[in-house]
C-alpha cells in the first residue's frame, strides 16, 4: 500500500507543478501581449505626429519633396507591419526618415525657430523616450518568457501546452539604435 501512496503523492505533486508552470507561462504570454500593446500605442502616437511634421517642414522646404514622401511611405509601411520583427524594421526606416527631416530643418533657420516645429520636436522626443522604455519592458518580458520555454522542466510543459517563443522587438542596424535627434 505504501507504494501506491508514494505514486499518488508523486502524481499529485506533478499535477500541481504542471498547473503552476502552465499558469506561469500564461502569465508571461499575457504580459507579453500587454507590453506589445504598450509599444504599439507609443508607435502609433509617434506616427500621428508625422503628418504634422511633414506639413510643417513642407511649408518651409517645399522642394525637399522626396525626403518628405519617403517619411510618409515609411510611416505607412510601419503602420501595416505585422510581427515585431517586421515592425522593428519598418520603424527603423521611419526613424531614419525623421532624422532626414531634422537634417532638412538645419538648413532652414526660420523652420528651426518655428514654434509649431519646436513643439513637434518636443513631442517626438517624448514619444521616442516612451517607445524606448516600452520596447525595453517588452523585450524583458520576451526574454523571461523565452527563457522559461527553453528551460527544463518548464520547456517540457510549454511544449505540451503549445507555448511558443515570442519575438524580440529589435532594431537591425546601429544607426537605427539611435533615436532621431530632436534638439529643443
N, C-alpha and C positions, 0 to 999 in steps of 0.2 A: 504494500500500500504506500510506503514512503516514496517509491519510485514514481508512482502516479501523482503524488502531491508535488514532488520536485518538477516533473514535466508540466504540471498545471501552473505552477508558480513561474516557471521559465516562459511559458507561452503567454501568461498574463503580463509579465514584465516586457516581453517582446511586443505585445499589443500596445501597451502604454507607451513604449519607446516609439513605435511606429506612428501612433497618434500624435505624439509630441513633435516628431520630425515633420510629419505632414503639416501640422499647424504652423510650425516654424517656416516651412517652405511657402505656405500660402501667405503668411505674413510678409515675407520678403517680396513675394510676387506683387502683393498689393502695394507695398511701399515703393516698389519699382514703378508701378503704374502711376501712382500718385506723384512721384518725383519727376517722371517723364511729363506728366501733365503740367507740373510747375515750369519745367524747361519750356514746354510748348507755349505756355501763357506769355512768358517773357520774350520768346522769339516772335510771337505774334505782335506783342506790344512794340517791339523794335520795328517790325515790318510795317506797322501802321504809321510810323514816323517817316518812312521812306518817301511816300508821295509828297509830303510837305517839304522835305529836304530837297527833293528833285525840283519841285516848283520854285522854291526859294532861290536855288542856285541857277535855274533856268532864267529867272528874271534878271540876273546879273551876268551870266555867262552863257547866253543862248547858243553860241556856236560850239559849245562843248557837248553837243547833242549825242555823240556816240558814247561818251562816258556815261551820260545820264541814262541812255537807253539800256546799256549793259547792267546798270544797277537795277532798273525796273525789271529786266529779264531775270536777273539773279534773284530778286525778291519773289517773282512768280514761280521760279523753279523751286526755291526753298519752301514756299507755301504748299507745293504739291508733292514734296518728297515724303516717302513712306516710312522707311525704317530709320532708326537712329543713325546708322552709318550713312545712308543717303542724305539724311537731313544735315548731318555734320559737314558733308562735302558741299552741299548747296549753301549752307550758312557760311562756310569758309569763302566761297565765291562772293557772297553778299558782303561779307566783312571787307574783302579786298575792294569791292566796288565803293563802299562807303569811304574807305581810305582814299580812293581816287577822287571822290567828291571833295574831301577835305584838302587834297592836294590842289585841286582847281581853286578852292577858296583862297589859298595862299596868294594866288595871282590877282585877286580882286579885293583890294583894301575896303571898298565900300561894302562888299558882301561880308567880310570878316567883322565889320563893325555893325552890321545889321542886327537889331535886337531879335528879330524872328530867327535868324540864323544862329545867334548865340544861344537862344532858348532851345532850339533843336539840338545843338551840340550838347547842352547840359542834359537834355532828356535822353539823348543817345548814350552819353557817358553813364548815366544812371542805369539805363537798360543793359548796357554791356556788363556792368558790375552785377546786376541781378542775374543775368544769363550765366555769368561765370560761377556765381555761388550756387545757382540751381543745378548747373551741369556738374559741379563738384559733388554735390549731395547725391544726384542721380548716379554718378559713377561709383560713389561709395556703396550705395545700395546694390548696384550691379555686381561690384566686387564681392560683397558679402553673400549675395545670392549664388553667384558662380562658385565661390569657394565652398559653400555648403553643398552644392550639387556635385562638385568634383571630389569631395572628401568622403572618406569611408567612416562609418557605415551609412551616413546620410545620403550619399550618392546612390546607394542601392535602393533606398526608399524613393528618392527623386525619380529614378528610372522606372520603378514600379508604378508610381503615381503619375508619370508623364510630365514631370517638370523639365524644362529645357533652360540652358544658359541664356542670359539676356545680353543684348549688345551694348557695348560702351558707346558713349557719345564723345567721339574723339575727333580732333582736327587732323588733317592729313599732312600738312607741311608746317615748317617752323614759322613761316610768315603768317599763317592763319592762327597761330597760337597767341599772337598779339592782337589786342583789341585795336580798332582804328583810333588814331589819335584825335581826341575831341577836346582840344585845349580850350579852356574857358577863362 
